[in-house]
Amino acid sequence: MEPAPARVVRRPQIRKGQVLLDLCETDEQLRRTTVTKRHGDLYKAARNASWGDSWPEKA
């Protein structure tokens, strides 16, 4: 089984039209990413994400 590209390390911050995700990546880096409504299905997945989930979700 292949490891997730990134994991959510904090509860997503949902703002109007965007979601802020704090991610831990496989190269041991922390990164904040912003997902906006323009991202469509990815935005919907980000709104439903929670702590410990893999990101991006497998389809």
Secondary structure, DSSP 8 states (H G I E B T S, - for coil): ----SEEE-S--EEETTEEEEEEEETTS-EEEEEEEGGGTHHHHHHHH--TT-EES---
